[in-house]
Amino acid sequence: MVKCQVPWVYSLAALLILSCEIIKAQIIQDETMIKSAVYLSPEFVMKPGTVINRFYHNIDFPRGHIGIKSFNAEVVDEDGVPVSLQDTYLHHWLVGRYYVRIGSEDKGLSRNPNSLDKSDFMWVRNTGVCENLGQYFGLGSETRKTATHVPDPYAIEAGNAAEIPPGYEERWILNVHAIDTRGAVDRLGCTECKCSLYNVTIDEYGRPLRPDYEGGLLCCYDQTQCRVKEGFTNSPRKLYLRYTVKWFDWVESLLPVKIYIFDITDTWKTSNGKHDCKVEYEISQCDSSTVSANGCIDTKRMSFNMPRGGNVIYGVAHQHSGGIGSALYRKDGRVICSSLPSYGKGTEAGNESGYIVGMSTCYPDPGSIKIYDGETLVLESNYSSSRKHTGVMGLFYILVAEQLPTQKSLSLL
């Protein structure tokens, strides 16, 4: 005779519900414990046409074992007033993580990190494939209107003492690249680092530029000067990057995510598996032979293999003026995330006409988009080619979780 096990089934169901409620309660409790702090970078002084590309080591940052939930930044003046991109163009800001031997100086990070004693210093890179794009956070002109928050119950883990080598401590470095375009003869040309406007023929290390290099990072390095209108004068300005960090003290209910950054200029080949990320590229002006059915659009694509899979929980692109969107696809054409720019329509900070002031983001439902180990992905970047553009970028950031909330819940039964 078969005995009914319904009471046992009900008990298991009740236990599962109770477990889920416990996890939910833990997360809600954590949300009430979220911490937030606002910091200022060291001041940088801008004059019409000047460029700063500074590296600030050991910046103010939350300490301890934490789960970072968001990082936002903007340029402000000495009174804390947001500065318009039409005055000071924020080319980019980047925040990186590193370990340094306790008691060691890390001032060499200000210009040439590679000159540091490797026994005293080590980078802690993100999980991405580009060696030269190891930052944890970073945006540009779009910084004010681009969401950066990491959805619950996920967070970017930092400060785990078990991962920091004995005798070392964790620190953070900030890179700010800004261009003062007040009085510029060609404001867009200055922001695109057109070499002829900077009267530059060598890079910051004294190496001659390629004859065909018309513009980009090699021409607008620290202390270079973009051409301004004859007779134009204006007062120097003391500016800062104001950044806001939100975080939790690390708790078991938080799930860590990994940061991946992909670059449209990556020349990865299956034959050698090496990634060569150029970071920037040029857009040629369209003509009758290059106009597509949709008009003057430059489309660039590259494919690569994802080193390790997981569930996508966030995605966003980074483009410069002229950008019209970017997307990450599976090999069969299914979209993983599409990110589109928003252009300003006014003059006030956050709505500057002609500038990208925000990028749309992706927040897939947990478990709805999974990437598999070794899966081939395709990155696409689109720009308007109605005019020539120099020094543009096509980066794509995603956050990947190897564990889903339901798995976490079941593991605590």
BAVOLUM-336169 format. One line per 5 residues: number of its first residue (from 1); for each residue y, z, x of N, C-alpha, C, CB. Coordinates in steps of 0.02 Angstrom, whole numbers. Each point is the difference from the previous one (the first is absolute). Glycine has a CB too. Example, Ala and Ser with C-alpha at 12.3 -4.5 7.8 and 13.67 -1.06 7.14 Angstrom:
<pts>
1 = -284/390/660/59/0/-45/60/0/45/-59/62/-95  112/-98/77/59/3/42/55/37/-39/-32/-108/59
</pts>
This chain:
<pts>
1 = -59/0/42/59/0/-42/63/0/45/-63/62/-93  111/-107/78/61/-6/39/51/51/-24/-22/-122/20  48/160/27/51/49/-17/70/-30/9/-77/94/33  120/-82/-80/68/-26/3/41/37/53/-6/-31/-122  44/-8/163/42/28/54/74/-2/-17/-87/-34/82
6 = 104/26/-146/70/-7/-20/43/57/25/-38/-62/-100  17/126/94/43/54/25/16/-8/74/-50/76/-86  -1/-99/125/12/-9/72/51/-56/12/-117/40/24  111/-94/-63/46/-56/6/71/22/-17/-92/-81/-29  97/120/-27/66/26/-19/29/44/54/-33/-6/-120
11 = -10/47/151/24/45/53/27/-39/59/-84/86/-36  48/-141/55/23/-41/55/66/-33/-17/-119/-20/35  124/-6/-96/62/-32/-21/58/49/2/-65/-79/-72  51/140/48/53/51/1/21/17/71/-45/47/-108  -7/-45/153/15/15/70/43/-55/31/-107/64/8
16 = 91/-126/-24/39/-56/26/72/3/-25/-104/-70/4  112/83/-69/67/5/-29/39/56/33/-43/-45/-109  9/103/117/33/57/31/21/-17/72/-67/77/-72  21/-112/109/16/-18/68/62/-45/3/-122/10/30  124/-60/-75/57/-45/-2/64/38/-16/-75/-94/-35
21 = 70/142/-11/59/38/-19/24/43/58/-39/1/-118  -10/25/158/19/40/58/39/-43/50/-101/74/-17  74/-135/30/33/-45/47/69/-17/-26/-110/-47/38  114/31/-103/65/-18/-29/49/58/8/-57/-76/-83  32/136/71/44/59/5/23/9/72/-60/53/-96
26 = 14/-66/145/19/7/70/55/-49/17/-115/38/28  108/-100/-51/50/-51/15/67/18/-31/-90/-87/7  89/108/-70/62/20/-33/33/58/37/-46/-40/-110  4/87/132/27/56/37/33/-24/64/-88/76/-49  55/-124/82/27/-27/62/68/-33/-12/-116/-17/43
31 = 122/-19/-100/62/-35/-15/58/49/-7/-66/-89/-57  53/148/33/53/49/-6/19/29/68/-39/28/-115  -3/-40/165/12/26/67/26/-54/47/-90/84/-19  110/-141/-7/25/-54/43/64/23/34/-52/-87/-75  59/68/138/58/19/39/41/-63/16/-62/99/49
36 = 126/-89/-37/45/-56/14/53/23/49/-22/-50/-114  40/5/160/53/16/48/38/-64/16/-67/95/49  132/-87/-39/44/-56/18/25/11/71/35/-17/-121  -42/-36/163/19/5/70/50/-55/17/-112/51/28  148/-42/27/44/-51/27/-22/-17/71/96/41/-71
41 = -95/-106/86/-12/-22/69/60/21/43/-72/-98/-39  66/94/105/61/6/41/50/-54/-20/-67/48/96  131/-35/-86/50/-49/-20/-2/-62/45/72/94/-42  -54/-150/13/10/-61/39/67/-30/-21/-126/-22/10  164/-1/38/68/-25/-12/-2/-76/-4/50/100/59
46 = -22/-127/-113/0/-72/-12/72/-27/1/-106/10/-67  116/-65/102/63/-37/-1/-15/-69/-27/47/65/99  3/-101/-124/-12/-67/-27/-39/-44/49/105/11/-66  -162/-36/42/-42/-44/40/-51/33/44/94/-74/-2  -91/141/9/-46/32/46/-70/9/-30/97/59/50
51 = -144/-50/-4/-71/10/-19/-24/64/33/-20/-125/-11  -17/165/-27/-36/56/30/-74/-9/-17/101/79/-10  -143/-67/60/-72/0/-10/-27/59/40/-7/-128/-16  11/187/-15/-12/63/35/-68/30/-18/124/21/1  -151/17/47/-62/37/-10/16/74/9/-72/-98/40
56 = 60/137/-91/13/71/2/-66/38/-1/112/-16/-59  -127/51/113/-63/35/6/4/71/-26/-28/-71/98  -29/98/-116/-6/70/-24/50/14/-56/-41/35/114  42/-78/-164/48/8/-55/-21/58/-45/25/-122/3  23/145/-43/-15/51/-50/-51/-28/-49/115/52/12
61 = -167/-12/-24/-54/-23/-44/-41/62/-21/-5/-115/57  -24/113/-117/-42/57/-21/-56/13/50/27/-27/-120  -42/89/132/-51/19/48/-60/30/-36/87/19/88  -142/-13/-51/-61/29/-27/-46/-53/-29/63/103/-24  -118/-82/-4/-49/-45/-31/25/-18/-69/-97/51/66
66 = 120/-113/-75/34/-19/-61/-29/-65/-29/104/57/41  -88/-70/-104/-15/-62/-33/66/-32/-22/-114/42/-39  135/-96/72/65/-30/-14/-5/-42/-63/28/-1/122  19/12/-168/0/-35/-64/51/-57/-4/-38/106/-52  93/-101/90/49/-55/1/47/9/59/-7/-11/-125
71 = 37/-46/145/49/0/54/52/-53/-19/-85/38/90  147/-16/-102/53/-46/-19/59/9/47/-37/4/-121  76/-58/131/54/3/48/56/-48/-19/-81/32/89  142/-17/-64/57/-44/-9/53/18/51/-24/-13/-123  69/-34/137/56/12/46/58/31/-38/-36/-97/73
76 = 65/150/-45/57/34/-31/53/12/53/-75/56/-86  137/-45/63/54/15/47/4/76/12/64/-103/-38  -13/125/75/3/70/18/15/46/-58/36/-35/111  -14/6/-168/10/40/-61/-61/-3/-46/122/-22/9  -175/-11/13/-60/-4/-40/1/-56/-52/-13/120/18
81 = 63/-164/-14/7/-55/-49/-43/-59/22/117/37/-29  -160/-63/-16/-41/-58/18/42/-59/22/-86/38/-82  63/-73/134/37/-56/30/-29/-65/-25/27/69/102  17/-115/-122/-21/-65/-26/-31/-43/55/90/7/-86  -141/-46/67/-30/-49/45/51/-52/22/-111/19/-54
86 = 162/-30/14/51/-50/16/44/23/58/-2/-39/-119  0/104/134/36/27/58/-47/12/58/83/53/-77  -137/-16/63/-50/14/51/-68/-20/-26/69/96/46  -96/-149/-17/-64/-26/-22/-56/40/34/49/-115/-16  -93/144/-25/-57/37/26/-58/-49/10/38/108/-58
91 = -45/-131/119/-53/-48/15/-68/32/-11/74/-57/84  -82/117/-57/-61/39/-14/7/71/25/-69/-105/7  28/148/-35/-12/66/28/-75/10/2/111/47/-44  -135/-13/96/-72/12/8/-11/72/20/-20/-120/32  -33/149/-55/-18/69/20/-72/-1/26/79/50/-86
96 = -87/-26/147/-66/2/31/-20/71/18/18/-114/44  -81/122/-30/-30/66/13/-31/-1/70/-22/20/-123  28/36/159/-30/2/67/-17/72/19/65/-103/33  -107/110/18/-17/64/29/31/3/70/-108/9/-68  134/48/86/28/10/67/-24/66/27/103/-69/-28
101 = -116/71/93/-23/62/30/54/53/-7/-73/-63/82  54/123/-103/48/54/-10/37/14/65/-73/50/-91  139/-49/88/41/12/58/23/-63/35/-60/104/13  34/-163/-35/20/-63/32/62/-28/-34/-120/-23/31  160/-14/7/57/-35/-27/-23/-67/-27/79/58/81
106 = -49/-79/-137/-19/-65/-28/61/-45/-8/-97/54/-59  148/-43/100/61/-39/-6/-10/-73/18/64/103/25  -118/-119/11/-14/-69/17/-13/-42/-61/-45/38/106  31/-6/-162/-12/-36/-62/63/-35/-25/-89/81/-29  147/-60/54/63/-29/-25/5/-74/13/54/110/17
111 = -86/-136/37/4/-71/12/-68/-31/16/115/17/41  -153/14/3/-62/-32/23/-58/48/-2/67/-76/72  -99/83/-129/-56/47/-7/-57/-15/49/30/14/-119  -38/-77/140/-55/-18/44/8/30/70/-14/-105/-65  75/128/81/12/29/66/-22/73/4/95/-79/15
116 = -113/109/-71/-19/70/-1/-68/11/32/68/16/-104  -78/43/133/-64/18/27/-51/5/-57/55/63/96  -106/-106/-93/-48/-3/-55/-39/65/-8/-9/-122/19  7/163/35/-36/63/-6/41/51/-40/-57/-23/109  122/11/-115/44/46/-37/17/-23/-70/46/34/109
121 = -61/-97/-124/23/-30/-62/-51/-47/-29/117/10/40  -124/-10/-106/-45/-48/-33/26/-16/-70/-98/44/67  99/-109/-82/19/-21/-67/-54/18/-50/68/-94/48  -48/108/-110/-47/8/-55/18/-56/-49/-14/128/15  -21/-183/-9/16/-59/-39/-28/3/-71/2/-65/106
126 = 23/21/-148/-31/-9/-65/-67/-36/10/114/-4/-59  -148/-11/4/-67/-29/5/2/-76/2/-44/99/-61  103/-130/59/6/-72/-4/-24/-36/63/95/18/-75  -94/-85/71/-29/-41/52/50/-21/54/-82/-40/-84  147/49/72/52/-22/48/18/57/47/45/-81/-85
131 = -59/72/150/14/51/49/74/17/4/-99/-38/64  143/-11/-76/72/10/6/33/21/-65/-1/-83/91  -39/98/-142/27/23/-64/-36/65/-19/27/-119/-37  -17/170/78/-38/62/-9/35/53/-40/-51/-25/106  108/9/-136/40/49/-37/-36/27/-62/102/-57/42
136 = -81/116/-63/-26/30/-62/44/-20/-60/-47/96/67  112/-102/-54/47/-17/-54/50/-50/28/-14/113/-57  42/-155/13/51/-47/23/20/-48/-54/-45/11/113  110/-23/-120/28/-49/-47/63/-28/31/-49/61/-101  86/-102/62/62/-29/24/53/5/-54/-63/-77/75
141 = 96/20/-89/54/0/-49/-23/22/-68/53/-91/63  -118/84/-77/-27/17/-66/-13/74/-10/-51/-112/-1  69/153/49/-22/69/2/22/42/-61/4/-9/122  54/-5/-151/26/43/-53/-38/-8/-66/111/-5/54  -139/-54/-66/-31/-13/-65/-73/-22/7/112/-30/-44
146 = -145/56/94/-72/-13/9/-38/66/-5/24/-102/72  -69/106/-119/-39/62/-9/-45/12/60/4/-15/-126  -6/77/150/-44/17/56/-49/57/-18/91/-37/78  -87/63/-139/-41/58/-15/-74/-17/-1/95/47/-66  -134/0/90/-73/-7/0/-27/34/-62/-5/-3/128
151 = -32/-33/-171/-21/29/-64/-51/57/10/21/-110/-54  -20/156/6/-49/55/1/-70/-27/-14/89/82/-38  -140/-51/68/1/59/43/0/-18/75/-59/62/-90  90/-119/106/-2/-24/69/61/23/40/-65/-99/-39  58/95/106/55/17/44/-15/-27/70/28/104/-67
156 = 24/-113/107/-8/-20/70/-6/64/41/66/-108/-16  -123/118/45/-14/63/36/32/0/69/-107/12/-64  135/45/83/29/8/67/-6/73/20/80/-97/-17  -76/109/82/2/69/24/-65/38/-2/115/0/-35  -171/-35/29/-65/33/-2/-16/25/71/-40/-73/-97
161 = 39/139/105/-10/28/67/-66/-21/31/69/97/-35  -119/-112/-7/-65/-20/26/3/-69/33/-55/67/-89  107/-106/75/5/-68/29/49/-2/59/-26/-46/-113  65/98/123/49/1/55/-35/26/63/97/18/-81  -96/-56/135/-35/22/61/27/67/24/-19/-119/32
166 = -24/162/-4/23/64/26/55/-9/52/-114/48/-20  167/-7/15/55/-4/47/53/-50/-20/-79/32/86  71/-65/-143/49/-49/-24/30/23/-66/-63/-92/57  119/62/-75/30/11/-65/19/-66/-32/42/113/37  -38/-113/-103/18/-61/-36/75/-5/-7/-109/5/-63
171 = 136/-65/74/71/-13/-11/8/-68/-34/30/71/101  33/-85/-120/15/-62/-35/59/-35/33/-44/49/-107  44/-115/106/53/-40/30/30/-46/-53/-57/5/113  123/-13/-110/36/-42/-48/35/-57/37/17/99/-77  -26/-160/52/35/-59/26/47/-26/-54/-98/-30/77
176 = 162/23/-60/50/-27/-47/31/-63/31/24/116/-48  -26/-170/11/30/-63/23/51/-21/-53/-106/-36/64  171/38/-46/53/-15/-48/52/-46/33/-18/111/-57  50/-152/14/48/-49/23/64/7/-42/-93/-80/37  149/91/-4/65/5/-35/27/-70/-10/24/115/51
181 = -19/-136/-114/22/-69/-15/72/-3/-27/-119/-29/-23  157/82/30/70/-2/-21/38/-53/41/-5/123/-34  37/-169/0/39/-51/34/-41/-54/34/83/86/17  -149/-89/-30/-42/-50/33/18/-71/-22/-93/85/6  91/-131/42/14/-70/-17/-56/-30/-43/65/-12/106
186 = -125/39/-99/-58/-23/-38/-44/61/-12/3/-118/49  8/151/-106/-34/63/-14/-76/-9/-2/101/38/-65  -125/-89/30/-72/-11/-4/-29/-18/68/12/-38/-119  26/-3/157/-23/-17/67/-6/61/45/52/-111/-14  -6/158/7/-4/62/39/-62/40/-20/125/3/9
191 = -139/2/-74/-57/40/-22/-66/-34/18/69/45/-94  -68/-111/102/-60/-36/21/-4/-8/76/1/-60/-109  45/94/144/0/3/73/0/-69/32/-61/108/-8  104/-152/-17/7/-67/28/31/4/69/12/-49/-116  -48/25/166/19/10/70/70/-26/17/-120/-6/28
196 = 139/-51/-57/65/-29/16/57/46/-21/-50/-114/-12  40/154/-40/52/47/-22/5/61/45/-19/-40/-117  -34/53/154/-1/58/45/13/-20/73/-80/56/-78  85/-121/90/12/-25/68/-52/29/48/123/-12/-24  -186/10/3/-54/30/39/-47/-55/24/8/107/-67
201 = -27/-104/131/-48/-47/29/-58/36/33/93/-81/17  -88/148/-12/-54/40/28/-16/57/-47/34/-30/118  -96/57/-114/-17/56/-43/23/65/33/-100/-63/-46  85/120/14/26/64/24/-29/21/67/15/33/-117  -69/-67/139/-29/16/66/20/-52/52/-96/55/-58
206 = 144/-99/40/25/-49/48/-41/-63/6/45/94/60  -93/-103/-103/-42/-60/3/32/-57/-39/-103/72/11  104/-133/16/31/-57/-35/-36/-15/-66/35/-48/111  3/30/-161/-29/-18/-64/-27/-71/2/78/79/-59  -128/-93/19/-25/-69/-6/56/-46/-24/-117/43/-24
211 = 120/-104/47/52/-46/-22/0/-12/-76/-8/-54/112  -52/59/-143/-5/-14/-72/7/64/-42/-73/-97/27  89/154/5/8/63/-38/71/4/-26/-89/58/71  98/-64/-136/67/-3/-30/24/66/-28/-22/-118/-26  -24/164/11/22/63/-27/-57/47/-14/95/-59/-49
216 = -79/124/50/-50/51/-13/15/62/41/-85/-88/-26  36/132/30/9/65/32/20/-4/73/-83/43/-79  64/-97/113/17/-6/70/74/-11/13/-113/-45/18  151/29/-71/72/-13/8/45/54/-29/-28/-120/-4  1/168/-32/42/52/-29/-25/69/19/27/-76/-96
221 = -37/86/160/-23/65/24/59/48/7/-95/-56/60  79/117/-40/49/54/3/61/-19/42/-92/83/-15  152/-73/-13/64/-11/34/20/-73/6/-22/104/62  -14/-149/-94/25/-69/-4/57/-4/-51/-115/-46/33  149/-11/-35/60/-7/-41/-2/-67/-37/66/73/80
226 = -63/-70/-147/4/-62/-39/73/-20/-7/-108/29/-62  120/-93/59/68/-26/0/37/19/-64/-38/-95/72  99/120/-64/43/17/-57/60/-47/0/-38/121/3  74/-122/-59/57/-43/-7/55/20/50/-28/-18/-123  61/-31/150/52/13/49/55/44/-29/-25/-110/55
231 = 42/162/-19/52/46/-22/-23/54/-48/76/-93/16  -140/91/-37/-24/51/-47/-10/67/36/-56/-90/-70  83/142/40/-10/67/28/-18/48/-56/83/-24/93  -120/74/-77/-18/52/-48/-23/61/40/-33/-86/-89  37/143/57/-15/62/35/-75/8/12/101/51/-51
236 = -119/-20/107/-70/18/11/-23/49/-55/13/-17/126  -77/15/-142/-27/44/-52/-58/40/29/35/-81/-90  -36/145/75/-56/43/18/-49/-1/-59/72/74/75  -132/-99/-61/-50/-8/-53/-63/38/18/48/-113/-29  -91/121/-22/-63/35/7/-52/-33/-44/59/108/26
241 = -122/-101/-7/-54/-16/-47/-19/66/-33/-43/-100/69  53/103/-135/-20/59/-38/-69/-14/-29/121/31/-28  -168/14/43/-69/-12/-25/-26/62/-36/-21/-80/95  -15/67/-148/-27/52/-43/-76/-3/1/103/-5/-74  -134/61/90/-73/4/3/-24/48/-54/0/-25/125
246 = -52/5/-161/-32/44/-48/-73/8/20/78/-36/-93  -103/98/88/-67/13/24/-30/62/-33/30/-53/108  -95/60/-102/-37/60/-18/-27/32/64/-31/-47/-114  24/112/115/-44/30/49/-71/-23/-18/77/103/19  -116/-120/31/-65/-32/-14/-47/47/-37/14/-69/103
251 = -44/43/-157/-49/37/-39/-60/-46/-12/90/71/-56  -146/-41/39/-62/-38/-6/2/-53/-55/-60/100/41  101/-89/-92/2/-48/-55/38/-64/17/-6/96/-77  41/-97/135/33/-61/21/-50/-48/33/109/63/15  -101/-127/-26/-43/-50/31/42/-41/50/-74/-6/-104
256 = 50/0/166/39/-36/51/-4/-76/-11/-21/94/81  75/-128/-62/1/-74/-1/13/-26/70/41/0/-120  -62/-61/131/12/-33/64/53/-54/-9/-119/23/37  162/-32/13/55/-47/-2/-21/-65/36/86/95/-5  -79/-151/-29/-12/-64/31/63/-42/-5/-124/5/-29
261 = 143/-38/84/56/-46/0/-25/-68/25/85/94/19  -72/-146/-58/-21/-68/18/62/-42/12/-107/11/-67  101/-62/110/56/-41/20/-17/-74/-10/37/87/84  6/-123/-119/-12/-70/-14/-3/-43/63/56/16/-110  -27/9/165/0/-38/63/-61/14/43/124/0/-3
266 = -169/43/-20/-61/17/37/-41/-63/12/0/117/-50  -18/-129/114/-39/-60/17/-74/17/8/102/-49/56  -127/96/-95/-70/22/5/-47/-59/-9/32/112/-44  -84/-113/87/-52/-50/-4/-68/34/-3/72/-83/64  -117/55/-103/-67/29/-5/-38/-5/66/-2/-30/-121
271 = 21/-18/163/-36/-11/62/6/59/49/18/-122/-16  42/151/19/9/55/47/17/67/-33/37/-84/82  -20/83/-146/14/62/-36/64/35/19/-119/11/-10  161/-43/52/61/32/23/58/-17/-46/-41/-6/118  86/55/-126/59/-8/-42/62/-5/44/-55/64/-94
276 = 95/-115/82/63/-10/37/55/-6/-52/-59/-58/98  93/113/-111/50/3/-53/70/-13/31/-71/81/-67  100/-138/50/64/-20/28/59/35/-34/-50/-111/28  40/138/-87/47/39/-40/52/-43/-36/-17/93/81  45/-143/-47/53/-40/-32/-14/-74/8/82/91/22
281 = -49/-132/-64/-8/-72/5/61/-34/-30/-125/11/-6  127/-78/11/57/-39/-25/-20/-40/-62/46/-6/116  4/-6/-158/-9/-44/-59/44/-61/12/-25/99/-79  -6/-157/82/38/-62/8/29/-22/-67/-73/-34/98  131/4/-96/31/-25/-61/-41/-58/-27/114/36/39
286 = -123/-37/-105/-41/-52/-30/37/-67/0/-56/87/-72  17/-139/69/27/-67/-8/-45/-38/-49/51/0/117  -39/-65/-124/-38/-38/-50/-75/-1/13/101/-70/-15  -121/82/78/-71/-1/17/-34/67/-10/25/-90/80  14/144/-87/-30/67/-5/13/35/-67/14/8/122
291 = 23/-40/-167/13/30/-65/-64/2/-40/120/-40/2  -138/98/-28/-61/7/-40/16/-13/-73/-48/82/82  -3/-80/-123/10/-10/-72/44/53/-30/-111/-54/-6  114/113/39/41/55/-24/68/3/34/-105/62/-24  121/-112/63/64/0/34/-7/16/74/54/33/-106
296 = -1/-8/135/1/15/72/-30/69/12/102/-72/16  -167/75/-7/-36/63/11/-44/-7/62/1/26/-124  7/20/169/-43/4/60/-55/51/-13/97/-33/77  -159/11/-75/-57/44/-12/-42/5/64/-2/-31/-123  -8/92/144/-40/12/60/-59/44/-19/102/-10/75
301 = -162/-8/-51/-60/39/-15/-39/14/64/-6/-52/-115  -30/108/114/-46/16/54/-57/42/-29/92/-4/87  -150/-1/-57/-58/39/-24/-25/44/57/-31/-91/-82  -2/145/63/-26/48/48/-56/39/-33/112/8/59  -151/26/-19/-53/42/-26/23/73/0/-87/-80/42
306 = 78/112/-99/18/71/-7/-49/42/41/50/-19/-116  -27/57/165/-47/37/43/-42/51/-38/80/-16/92  -50/50/-140/-36/50/-39/27/0/-71/-21/71/103  -23/-66/-151/20/-5/-69/22/65/-31/-77/-93/-9  89/90/-56/21/58/-39/37/-23/-61/8/68/103
311 = 20/-21/-140/35/-14/-62/75/-3/12/-92/57/-65  122/-112/43/72/-9/9/37/42/-52/-17/-117/45  63/159/-22/37/42/-47/75/-13/3/-89/86/12  111/-129/36/72/-16/5/7/-63/42/33/122/-10  17/-163/-6/14/-59/40/72/-21/-8/-118/-36/-12
316 = 147/9/67/69/-26/-2/10/-47/59/42/106/-56  2/-156/46/16/-47/54/68/16/30/-68/-88/-57  80/61/115/66/4/32/22/-71/17/-23/117/47  80/-138/-74/29/-65/14/75/6/13/-88/-55/-72  117/2/99/72/-3/13/33/-45/-51/-19/21/122
321 = 85/-26/-118/38/-43/-46/-29/-71/1/104/70/17  -112/-99/-76/-33/-64/-7/-72/7/-24/72/-44/90  -99/105/-83/-69/13/-23/-5/-4/-75/-19/71/99  -35/-99/-124/-10/-5/-72/-67/31/-22/70/-103/0  -103/138/45/-60/36/-20/-58/-9/48/37/-13/-116
326 = -83/59/112/-58/0/44/-59/28/-40/70/13/105  -131/-32/-84/-59/24/-37/-59/5/48/43/-53/-106  -87/99/88/-63/9/36/-56/-19/-48/47/93/73  -91/-139/-50/-53/-27/-43/-68/14/30/78/-89/-39  -129/82/-5/-68/-6/24/-11/-74/19/-40/97/-73
331 = -14/-111/107/-14/-68/22/-8/-48/-59/-54/47/102  31/-20/-159/-11/-43/-59/64/-9/-41/-118/39/-2  174/-12/26/63/-10/-34/22/56/-47/-24/-117/9  -19/166/-20/20/56/-43/52/43/36/-115/0/-54  167/19/16/56/36/30/-17/75/6/81/-84/-49
336 = -69/111/108/-6/71/12/67/34/-15/-89/-19/87  143/-10/-62/67/26/-13/51/-54/13/-36/116/32  85/-121/-77/56/-46/7/64/41/1/-63/-94/-59  108/78/106/61/38/9/59/-48/1/-61/91/64  109/-79/-109/57/-45/-9/66/35/17/-64/-62/-88
341 = 112/25/117/64/31/17/48/2/-59/-16/-40/115  61/89/-113/57/3/-46/63/-9/41/-61/77/-81  105/-122/59/62/-13/35/58/34/-35/-45/-110/41  92/136/-2/58/32/-29/47/-50/-31/-11/89/84  55/-63/-128/47/-44/-36/72/25/4/-93/-30/-77
346 = 104/83/116/68/29/3/21/14/71/-18/49/-112  58/3/119/24/20/66/-18/71/19/93/-80/-15  -111/121/-34/-14/71/13/-67/8/36/67/32/-101  -73/23/137/-62/15/37/-60/1/-48/66/66/85  -116/-105/-68/-60/-4/-42/1/-60/-46/-8/121/7
351 = 64/-158/-9/5/-58/-44/41/-56/34/-9/75/-102  -1/-83/167/40/-47/39/-22/-72/-12/18/89/86  29/-130/-108/-15/-70/-15/-25/-37/61/88/3/-89  -142/-41/80/-28/-40/53/-50/35/44/104/-60/-1  -114/125/-9/-47/38/41/-60/22/-42/95/40/73
356 = -153/-36/-41/-57/30/-33/12/76/-2/-80/-93/40  83/120/-100/15/72/-8/-61/39/-26/119/-29/-23  -175/-6/13/-61/34/-23/-58/-48/2/67/77/-72  -127/-49/79/-62/-39/-5/-45/33/-51/9/-39/121  -39/-1/-165/-46/28/-49/-63/25/35/45/-78/-89
361 = -77/127/59/-59/32/30/-59/-4/-47/74/76/64  -133/-64/-37/-62/1/-39/-30/70/1/-21/-122/27  0/145/-85/-35/64/-7/-62/-11/-44/108/66/13  -161/-96/15/-60/-13/-40/-32/64/-26/-19/-103/67  -13/98/-125/-39/57/-25/-54/17/51/23/-32/-120
366 = -35/97/132/-50/20/50/-67/-35/-12/57/110/11  -83/-142/41/-64/-33/-4/2/-71/-28/-48/111/-14  106/-134/-9/3/-66/-31/3/-56/52/57/51/-97  -34/-37/157/3/-51/53/-30/29/64/104/-53/-51  -164/31/65/-35/24/60/-8/-57/50/-61/86/-68
371 = 77/-73/131/-10/-46/54/-62/22/39/125/-27/8  -167/-20/12/-62/16/33/5/-8/76/-61/-35/-103  20/73/139/-1/-5/73/-10/-72/21/-45/117/9  90/-142/34/-7/-67/26/20/-56/-47/-89/45/67  115/-27/-126/19/-52/-49/58/-42/26/-40/75/-93
376 = 37/-140/81/54/-45/20/55/1/-53/-82/-73/62  143/88/-40/58/1/-43/49/-54/21/-16/124/-20  60/-143/-26/50/-51/13/69/29/-15/-82/-93/-27  128/87/75/69/22/-10/44/-61/-7/-20/105/66  66/-103/-115/45/-56/-12/72/26/-1/-89/-62/-65
381 = 134/26/96/72/17/0/40/-61/-18/-18/90/87  63/-83/-136/40/-56/-25/74/12/11/-88/-24/-85  123/-27/110/72/2/11/32/-63/-28/-16/70/103  77/-63/-124/40/-58/-17/16/-37/64/49/56/-103  -57/-122/102/16/-40/60/59/-47/-14/-120/5/36
386 = 162/14/-84/59/-40/-15/50/0/58/-15/25/-122  7/25/168/37/3/61/-45/29/55/111/13/-63  -92/-21/125/-39/26/55/8/75/5/13/-108/61  -68/143/-46/2/72/11/-33/16/66/-3/21/-124  32/25/161/-29/22/64/-18/74/-5/67/-86/64
391 = -117/105/-25/-19/70/5/-24/32/-64/81/7/89  -113/-46/-134/-25/30/-62/-67/34/12/61/-88/-67  -80/130/20/-63/36/6/-42/-8/-64/55/82/78  -120/-72/-69/-46/-1/-57/-54/52/10/23/-122/-18  -4/185/11/-47/55/8/-26/23/-68/59/37/105
396 = -118/-7/-105/-28/27/-61/-34/67/15/-17/-117/-48  38/169/11/-26/68/9/-48/15/-58/105/38/61  -163/-9/-46/-42/27/-53/-25/69/21/-35/-117/-36  24/160/-13/-33/64/10/-70/-4/-29/111/63/-3  -160/-41/41/-70/-7/-20/-33/69/1/-5/-118/45
401 = -30/134/-98/-37/63/-5/-75/-15/3/93/54/-68  -127/-18/109/-72/-10/5/-38/41/-52/13/-24/121  22/68/-155/-31/44/-49/40/-1/-64/-45/74/92  11/-76/-148/33/1/-66/2/71/-27/-38/-118/-21  85/133/-25/5/67/-28/-64/23/-33/119/-21/-17
406 = -155/-23/-18/-61/20/-34/-52/23/50/25/-80/-93  -29/47/150/-47/20/51/18/70/26/-19/-120/32  84/132/-24/22/66/22/-19/54/-50/95/-54/61  -88/38/-125/-16/48/-52/-74/17/2/93/-44/-71  -135/-7/76/-72/12/0/-22/39/61/-14/-104/-66
411 = 49/93/123/-20/34/61/12/75/-5/25/-103/64  17/125/-111/15/71/-7/-44/35/-52/116/-26/35  -163/-11/-65/-43/31/-50/-46/52/31/3/-106/-67
</pts>
